[in-house]
Amino acid sequence: MNAVLTPQTRSFGMGLERPADAGVMRATAVAAVLTDLAVRSGVVGLAGTLLVLAVAGGLLASGRVASAQAAALAGATVPFAAFLSLRMSPWLLPLDILAVAGLLVLAASLARGGSVLDLPLPTLAVRALHALGHGLAAPAFLAAPLERRRPAALLRGIGLALPLLVVLGLLLASADAVFAGFFDWWSPETVILHAVLLGIGAWGMAGLLRTASAEPAPATPALPFRLGHVEATVVLGSLVALFTAFAAAQVLAVAGGARHVLETRGLTYAEYARSGFFQLLAVAAITLVAIVGLRAVTDLSDPRRRLRFTLLAEAAIALTLVIVAVALRRLGLYQDAYGLTMLRLCSTVFAVWIGVVLMLAGAAVGGVGAGRAWLPGAAGAAGLVLLLTLNVVNPEAVVARHNIDRAARTLKVDPGYLAELSDDAVPALVEGLDRLPEPARSEVLAAVCDPSPEPDGGWAATNTARRRAVDARRQVCRPVGVRR
């Protein structure tokens, strides 16, 4: 199936430099089995960690990763894989899984060459389409070795053995109850679920290996047009003027000069300061995209015009950083007034990431690393570092401790929210129970002692956060059957 490729297909980089072999088949089989095990045990557990390690290891062991950067990207999945067995937070784990998937796809895409320091957004889009095409063609990649091994004979053998095994198996099961117990798990729904999960795991692993075996991705098409310096000057000048007016409004508000406006709108200064965080963050994100995009499509060949663009862009970035700082200050006031939540904590981290990327964009616009498209890779690396930091500090425990400390000082607490936190927060909640005022203490204790049922996944569902939560509950919860 892989040998027949038209010139049109090859022009899109769909050809292969190396076909599938026995190593590919082994890696695919292992990934398929571990995918089935991990999904059925809830993903969050030891099986999820083993699956990621097996996929990354299979990619490296296949001998198809020729780039040191690609090998490093595959290796970077290891800490995120570990936290699948260490954390339970629904705020973290989807991001961990997304980070793992992104790193693996990027490692496969760069396996034959390329650098994370030369990945402008158009090139990233082309590589994503290239990887998607090879991922969709993964079944053909796996079928090629089977064709060489005469699948017709294999299918005939299976056809002859299957009815014989069914008849003999039924007779043995009816003759021996212990042997029959081996098949208690069987049902049509279970068989279908296993088949689907095995297929998904095999397809995903084969897609990565085919991408790593592929011809280089096609070159990024040239932009069909370039903006002139006038258009860029108008856009950047407008942003600078708008953000300067916003900065002036903040100075007036702090100095008390905007009291009449606030009173006219029926707002106290505290209400004004606590409003608008998400709008400000959206402004910062949109401005970042606009500046980076404008730099990519503007003709900057003339030195004087490039200098004018750089000065205006740097001014816009500096003023956008002011907006990020105002947003962070307002979020801090939210937290002082209403306590810390996972949404507010994650929003703070996102705002910090936006600020970091803005500073990186300022360096790129200023000429640092000129000639290389390092900004997207640096922005992604900054995001991964922040995500890894969140995993290490255990954000749900941070939220629980912050709100318990606040309750001890102010007697203000939302026990309903604390009760919604995952097992990651349970040890911190148990440790701080005696500092909570009544009736909040009783409400949180009741929620802690009424956990959601544990998954029936055996060793595959082993998770450190779940085990620590169980140990913490034993300290404060009465055994089942004992009246409280």
C-alpha positions as CSV (number, residue, x, y, z in Angstrom):
1,M,0.0,0.0,0.0
2,N,2.9,2.4,0.7
3,A,4.7,1.6,-2.5
4,V,2.2,3.1,-4.8
5,L,2.6,6.9,-4.5
6,T,1.8,9.3,-7.3
7,P,4.1,12.3,-7.8
8,Q,1.2,14.5,-6.5
9,T,1.1,12.6,-3.3
10,R,4.9,12.7,-2.9
11,S,4.8,16.4,-3.4
12,F,2.9,16.7,-0.1
13,G,5.6,14.7,1.7
14,M,3.5,11.6,2.0
15,G,6.2,9.3,0.9
16,L,8.2,7.1,3.3
17,E,12.0,7.0,3.7
18,R,11.7,3.8,5.7
19,P,8.9,1.2,5.7
20,A,7.4,-0.5,8.7
21,D,9.3,-3.5,10.1
22,A,9.2,-5.9,13.0
23,G,10.2,-3.2,15.5
24,V,7.3,-1.1,14.4
25,M,4.9,-4.0,14.8
26,R,6.2,-4.7,18.3
27,A,6.0,-1.1,19.5
28,T,2.5,-0.8,18.0
29,A,1.3,-4.0,19.8
30,V,2.7,-2.8,23.2
31,A,1.1,0.6,22.8
32,A,-2.2,-1.0,21.8
33,V,-2.3,-3.2,24.9
34,L,-1.3,-0.4,27.3
35,T,-3.9,2.0,25.7
36,D,-6.6,-0.6,26.5
37,L,-5.3,-1.0,30.0
38,A,-4.8,2.7,30.7
39,V,-8.2,3.8,29.4
40,R,-10.1,1.1,31.3
41,S,-8.3,2.0,34.5
42,G,-9.1,5.7,34.2
43,V,-5.9,7.0,32.5
44,V,-5.0,8.7,35.8
45,G,-2.7,6.0,37.3
46,L,0.3,3.8,36.7
47,A,-1.0,2.5,33.4
48,G,-1.3,6.0,32.0
49,T,2.3,6.7,33.0
50,L,3.5,3.4,31.5
51,L,1.6,4.1,28.2
52,V,3.4,7.4,27.7
53,L,6.8,5.9,28.6
54,A,6.2,3.0,26.2
55,V,5.1,5.3,23.3
56,A,8.1,7.6,23.8
57,G,10.4,4.6,24.3
58,G,9.0,2.9,21.2
59,L,9.5,6.0,19.1
60,L,13.2,6.3,20.2
61,A,13.9,2.5,20.0
62,S,12.5,2.3,16.5
63,G,15.7,3.9,15.2
64,R,13.7,6.4,13.2
65,V,14.6,9.5,15.3
66,A,17.8,10.9,13.8
67,S,17.5,14.3,15.4
68,A,18.9,15.1,18.9
69,Q,16.2,17.7,19.4
70,A,13.5,15.2,18.5
71,A,14.9,12.7,21.0
72,A,14.9,15.5,23.6
73,L,11.3,16.3,22.9
74,A,10.3,12.6,23.3
75,G,12.3,12.5,26.6
76,A,10.5,15.7,27.8
77,T,7.3,13.6,28.1
78,V,8.7,11.7,31.0
79,P,7.9,14.2,33.8
80,F,4.4,14.9,32.5
81,A,3.9,11.1,32.3
82,A,5.0,10.7,35.9
83,F,2.4,13.2,37.1
84,L,-0.4,11.0,35.6
85,S,0.4,8.8,38.6
86,L,1.0,11.6,41.1
87,R,-1.9,14.0,40.6
88,M,-5.7,13.8,40.4
89,S,-6.6,17.4,39.6
90,P,-9.0,17.8,36.6
91,W,-7.3,21.2,36.1
92,L,-3.9,19.7,35.5
93,L,-4.3,16.2,34.0
94,P,-5.9,17.3,30.7
95,L,-3.1,19.8,30.2
96,D,-0.5,17.1,31.0
97,I,-2.1,14.8,28.4
98,L,-2.2,17.6,25.9
99,A,1.5,18.4,26.6
100,V,2.5,14.8,26.1
101,A,0.6,14.5,22.9
102,G,2.1,17.7,21.5
103,L,5.6,16.8,22.4
104,L,5.3,13.3,20.9
105,V,3.8,14.6,17.6
106,L,6.5,17.3,17.4
107,A,9.2,14.8,18.1
108,A,7.9,12.5,15.3
109,S,7.7,15.5,12.9
110,L,11.3,16.6,13.6
111,A,12.7,13.0,13.7
112,R,14.3,13.3,10.2
113,G,15.4,16.9,10.6
114,G,14.4,20.4,11.5
115,S,14.7,22.5,14.6
116,V,12.3,24.0,17.2
117,L,14.2,27.2,16.7
118,D,13.0,27.4,13.1
119,L,9.3,26.9,13.5
120,P,7.3,30.0,12.5
121,L,3.5,29.6,12.8
122,P,3.0,28.8,9.1
123,T,5.7,26.1,9.2
124,L,4.0,24.7,12.4
125,A,0.7,24.5,10.5
126,V,2.3,22.7,7.5
127,R,4.0,20.2,9.8
128,A,0.7,19.7,11.7
129,L,-1.0,18.9,8.4
130,H,1.9,16.7,7.4
131,A,1.7,14.7,10.7
132,L,-2.1,14.5,10.4
133,G,-1.9,13.0,6.9
134,H,0.6,10.4,8.0
135,G,-1.5,9.6,11.1
136,L,-4.5,9.0,8.9
137,A,-2.4,6.7,6.7
138,A,-1.2,4.6,9.6
139,P,-3.2,1.5,8.8
140,A,-1.6,1.3,5.4
141,F,1.8,1.6,7.1
142,L,1.0,-1.4,9.3
143,A,-0.5,-3.4,6.5
144,A,2.7,-3.4,4.3
145,P,4.6,-6.0,6.5
146,L,1.5,-8.2,6.6
147,E,1.3,-8.1,2.8
148,R,4.8,-9.4,2.6
149,R,4.0,-12.2,5.0
150,R,1.1,-13.6,2.9
151,P,-1.9,-12.5,5.0
152,A,-4.2,-14.8,3.0
153,A,-2.5,-17.9,4.6
154,L,-2.7,-16.3,8.0
155,L,-6.4,-15.5,7.6
156,R,-7.1,-19.1,6.5
157,G,-5.3,-20.4,9.5
158,I,-7.3,-18.1,11.8
159,G,-10.5,-19.2,10.1
160,L,-9.7,-22.9,10.7
161,A,-8.6,-22.5,14.3
162,L,-11.3,-20.2,15.5
163,P,-14.4,-22.5,15.3
164,L,-12.2,-25.4,16.8
165,L,-11.2,-23.2,19.7
166,V,-14.8,-22.1,20.4
167,V,-16.2,-25.6,20.4
168,L,-13.4,-27.1,22.6
169,G,-13.4,-24.0,24.9
170,L,-17.2,-24.3,25.5
171,L,-16.8,-28.1,26.3
172,L,-13.9,-27.4,28.7
173,A,-15.8,-24.6,30.4
174,S,-18.8,-26.8,31.0
175,A,-16.6,-29.5,32.4
176,D,-14.6,-27.4,34.8
177,A,-16.0,-24.5,36.9
178,V,-12.5,-23.0,37.6
179,F,-11.6,-22.9,33.9
180,A,-15.0,-21.4,33.2
181,G,-14.3,-18.6,35.7
182,F,-11.5,-17.4,33.4
183,F,-14.2,-16.2,31.0
184,D,-16.6,-14.4,33.4
185,W,-15.4,-11.1,32.1
186,W,-16.6,-11.9,28.6
187,S,-19.5,-10.1,27.1
188,P,-20.1,-8.6,23.6
189,E,-19.8,-5.1,25.0
190,T,-16.5,-5.9,26.7
191,V,-15.1,-7.4,23.6
192,I,-16.1,-4.4,21.5
193,L,-14.6,-2.0,24.0
194,H,-11.3,-3.9,24.0
195,A,-11.2,-4.0,20.3
196,V,-11.9,-0.3,19.9
197,L,-9.2,0.7,22.5
198,L,-6.7,-1.7,21.0
199,G,-7.4,-0.2,17.6
200,I,-7.0,3.4,18.9
201,G,-3.7,2.6,20.6
202,A,-2.3,0.8,17.6
203,W,-3.4,3.6,15.2
204,G,-1.9,6.3,17.4
205,M,1.5,4.6,17.8
206,A,1.6,3.7,14.1
207,G,0.8,7.3,13.2
208,L,3.7,8.6,15.2
209,L,6.1,6.0,13.7
210,R,4.9,6.7,10.2
211,T,5.4,10.4,10.7
212,A,8.9,9.7,12.0
213,S,9.6,7.6,8.9
214,A,8.2,10.1,6.4
215,E,9.9,12.2,3.8
216,P,10.4,15.8,4.9
217,A,7.4,18.0,5.3
218,P,6.8,20.2,2.3
219,A,8.2,23.7,2.3
220,T,6.1,26.5,3.8
221,P,4.4,28.4,0.9
222,A,5.5,32.0,0.5
223,L,3.1,34.7,1.7
224,P,0.9,35.8,-1.3
225,F,1.2,39.5,-0.2
226,R,3.1,41.8,2.1
227,L,1.8,44.7,4.0
228,G,3.5,48.1,3.5
229,H,5.0,50.3,6.2
230,V,2.0,52.6,6.1
231,E,-0.5,50.0,7.1
232,A,1.8,48.7,9.9
233,T,2.4,52.2,11.2
234,V,-1.3,52.9,11.4
235,V,-2.1,49.7,13.2
236,L,0.8,50.0,15.7
237,G,0.3,53.7,16.2
238,S,-3.4,53.1,17.0
239,L,-2.6,50.4,19.5
240,V,0.0,52.7,21.2
241,A,-2.5,55.6,21.4
242,L,-5.3,53.4,22.8
243,F,-3.1,51.7,25.4
244,T,-1.6,55.1,26.4
245,A,-5.1,56.3,27.1
246,F,-5.8,53.2,29.2
247,A,-2.6,53.7,31.2
248,A,-3.7,57.3,31.9
249,A,-7.0,56.1,33.1
250,Q,-5.3,53.8,35.6
251,V,-3.2,56.7,36.9
252,L,-6.4,58.8,37.3
253,A,-8.2,56.0,39.1
254,V,-5.4,55.5,41.6
255,A,-5.0,59.2,42.2
256,G,-8.7,59.6,42.7
257,G,-9.3,61.8,39.7
258,A,-11.8,59.4,38.3
259,R,-14.1,59.4,41.3
260,H,-16.9,61.3,39.5
261,V,-16.9,58.8,36.6
262,L,-17.1,55.9,39.1
263,E,-19.9,57.4,41.1
264,T,-21.8,58.2,38.0
265,R,-21.7,54.5,37.1
266,G,-22.6,53.4,40.6
267,L,-19.2,51.7,41.3
268,T,-17.0,51.9,44.4
269,Y,-13.3,51.9,43.8
270,A,-13.0,48.3,45.1
271,E,-15.7,47.2,42.7
272,Y,-13.9,49.0,39.9
273,A,-10.6,47.4,40.7
274,R,-12.1,43.9,40.9
275,S,-13.8,44.2,37.5
276,G,-12.5,43.5,34.0
277,F,-9.7,40.9,34.6
278,F,-10.7,38.6,31.8
279,Q,-11.3,41.4,29.4
280,L,-7.8,42.8,30.1
281,L,-6.3,39.3,29.6
282,A,-8.2,39.0,26.3
283,V,-6.8,42.4,25.2
284,A,-3.3,41.3,26.0
285,A,-3.6,38.0,24.2
286,I,-5.2,39.5,21.1
287,T,-2.5,42.3,21.0
288,L,0.3,39.7,21.2
289,V,-1.2,37.7,18.3
290,A,-1.7,41.0,16.3
291,I,1.9,42.2,16.8
292,V,3.5,38.8,16.0
293,G,1.3,38.4,12.9
294,L,1.9,42.0,11.8
295,R,5.7,41.4,12.0
296,A,5.4,38.3,9.9
297,V,3.5,39.9,7.0
298,T,5.0,43.4,6.9
299,D,7.8,44.2,4.5
300,L,10.7,45.3,6.7
301,S,13.4,45.3,4.1
302,D,14.1,49.0,4.4
303,P,16.2,49.8,7.5
304,R,14.5,53.1,8.4
305,R,11.0,51.6,8.1
306,R,12.2,48.5,10.1
307,L,13.4,50.9,12.8
308,R,10.0,52.7,12.9
309,F,8.2,49.4,13.1
310,T,10.5,48.2,15.9
311,L,10.0,51.3,18.0
312,L,6.2,51.3,17.7
313,A,6.0,47.5,18.3
314,E,8.2,47.7,21.4
315,A,6.1,50.6,22.7
316,A,2.9,48.6,22.1
317,I,4.4,45.5,23.9
318,A,5.5,47.7,26.8
319,L,2.0,49.1,27.2
320,T,0.5,45.6,26.9
321,L,2.7,44.5,29.7
322,V,1.1,47.3,31.8
323,I,-2.3,45.9,30.9
324,V,-1.1,42.4,32.1
325,A,0.2,44.0,35.4
326,V,-3.2,45.7,35.9
327,A,-5.0,42.4,35.2
328,L,-2.8,40.6,37.8
329,R,-3.4,43.4,40.3
330,R,-7.2,43.1,39.8
331,L,-7.1,39.3,40.2
332,G,-5.2,39.8,43.4
333,L,-8.0,42.0,44.7
334,Y,-10.5,39.3,43.6
335,Q,-8.6,36.7,45.7
336,D,-8.4,39.0,48.7
337,A,-12.2,39.6,48.6
338,Y,-13.5,36.2,47.7
339,G,-10.7,33.7,48.2
340,L,-8.5,31.7,45.9
341,T,-10.0,29.2,43.4
342,M,-8.5,26.9,40.8
343,L,-9.9,29.2,38.0
344,R,-8.3,32.3,39.6
345,L,-5.0,30.5,40.2
346,C,-4.9,29.1,36.6
347,S,-5.8,32.5,35.3
348,T,-2.9,34.0,37.2
349,V,-0.5,31.5,35.7
350,F,-1.9,32.2,32.2
351,A,-1.5,35.9,32.7
352,V,2.1,35.3,33.8
353,W,2.7,33.2,30.6
354,I,1.2,36.0,28.5
355,G,3.6,38.4,30.1
356,V,6.6,36.1,29.5
357,V,5.6,35.6,25.9
358,L,5.2,39.4,25.4
359,M,8.8,39.9,26.7
360,L,10.0,37.2,24.4
361,A,8.2,38.9,21.5
362,G,9.8,42.2,22.5
363,A,13.2,40.5,22.3
364,A,12.4,39.0,18.9
365,V,11.1,42.3,17.5
366,G,14.3,43.9,18.8
367,G,16.4,41.6,16.7
368,V,17.5,38.9,19.2
369,G,18.1,35.7,17.3
370,A,17.5,37.5,14.0
371,G,17.1,35.1,11.1
372,R,15.5,32.3,13.2
373,A,11.9,31.8,14.1
374,W,12.5,30.9,17.7
375,L,9.5,32.7,19.3
376,P,6.8,29.9,19.0
377,G,9.2,27.3,20.4
378,A,10.2,29.6,23.2
379,A,6.6,30.4,24.0
380,G,5.7,26.7,24.1
381,A,8.7,25.9,26.3
382,A,7.7,28.7,28.7
383,G,4.2,27.2,28.9
384,L,5.6,23.7,29.6
385,V,7.8,25.0,32.3
386,L,4.8,26.7,34.0
387,L,2.7,23.6,33.7
388,L,5.4,21.5,35.2
389,T,5.8,24.0,38.0
390,L,2.0,23.7,38.7
391,N,2.3,19.9,38.8
392,V,5.2,20.1,41.3
393,V,3.6,22.6,43.7
394,N,0.2,20.8,43.7
395,P,-2.2,23.7,43.0
396,E,-5.3,22.3,44.6
397,A,-3.4,21.9,47.9
398,V,-2.2,25.5,47.5
399,V,-5.9,26.6,47.0
400,A,-7.0,24.6,50.0
401,R,-4.3,26.1,52.3
402,H,-4.9,29.6,51.1
403,N,-8.6,29.4,51.8
404,I,-8.0,27.8,55.2
405,D,-5.6,30.5,56.2
406,R,-8.1,33.2,55.0
407,A,-10.9,31.5,57.0
408,A,-8.7,31.5,60.1
409,R,-8.1,35.3,59.7
410,T,-11.5,36.5,58.5
411,L,-14.0,33.6,59.3
412,K,-14.9,33.8,55.6
413,V,-14.9,30.6,53.7
414,D,-16.8,28.7,51.0
415,P,-17.0,25.1,52.2
416,G,-19.0,24.1,49.2
417,Y,-16.0,25.0,46.9
418,L,-13.5,23.3,49.2
419,A,-15.6,20.2,49.1
420,E,-15.4,20.1,45.3
421,L,-11.6,19.9,45.2
422,S,-10.0,16.6,44.1
423,D,-8.0,14.1,46.1
424,D,-4.9,16.3,45.5
425,A,-6.4,18.7,48.2
426,V,-7.6,16.2,50.7
427,P,-4.4,16.0,52.9
428,A,-4.3,19.8,53.1
429,L,-8.0,20.0,54.0
430,V,-7.6,17.3,56.7
431,E,-4.5,19.1,58.1
432,G,-6.4,22.4,58.3
433,L,-9.8,21.1,59.5
434,D,-9.3,22.4,63.1
435,R,-8.7,25.9,61.8
436,L,-12.0,26.1,60.0
437,P,-14.9,27.7,61.8
438,E,-18.2,25.9,62.2
439,P,-20.3,25.0,60.4
440,A,-17.7,25.1,57.5
441,R,-15.6,22.5,59.3
442,S,-18.4,20.0,59.5
443,E,-19.4,20.5,55.8
444,V,-15.8,20.1,54.6
445,L,-15.4,17.0,56.8
446,A,-18.5,15.4,55.5
447,A,-17.4,16.0,51.9
448,V,-13.9,14.6,52.6
449,C,-15.4,11.5,54.2
450,D,-17.7,10.9,51.3
451,P,-15.3,10.4,48.4
452,S,-16.2,9.3,44.9
453,P,-15.8,5.6,44.3
454,E,-12.4,4.4,43.4
455,P,-11.9,3.0,39.9
456,D,-11.8,-0.8,39.8
457,G,-8.5,-0.8,37.9
458,G,-6.2,-2.8,40.3
459,W,-2.5,-1.9,40.1
460,A,-3.0,-0.1,36.8
461,A,-5.0,2.6,38.6
462,T,-2.4,3.1,41.3
463,N,-2.1,6.9,42.0
464,T,-0.1,8.6,44.7
465,A,-2.6,11.4,45.2
466,R,-5.4,8.9,45.7
467,R,-3.4,6.8,48.2
468,R,-2.4,9.9,50.2
469,A,-6.1,11.0,50.3
470,V,-7.1,7.6,51.6
471,D,-4.4,7.8,54.3
472,A,-5.6,11.3,55.3
473,R,-9.3,10.3,55.5
474,R,-8.4,7.5,57.9
475,Q,-7.2,10.1,60.4
476,V,-10.6,11.9,60.6
477,C,-13.3,9.7,59.1
478,R,-15.1,7.0,61.1
479,P,-15.0,3.5,59.6
480,V,-18.1,2.5,57.5
481,G,-20.8,1.1,59.8
482,V,-19.7,3.2,62.8
483,R,-22.3,5.8,63.7
484,R,-21.1,9.4,63.8
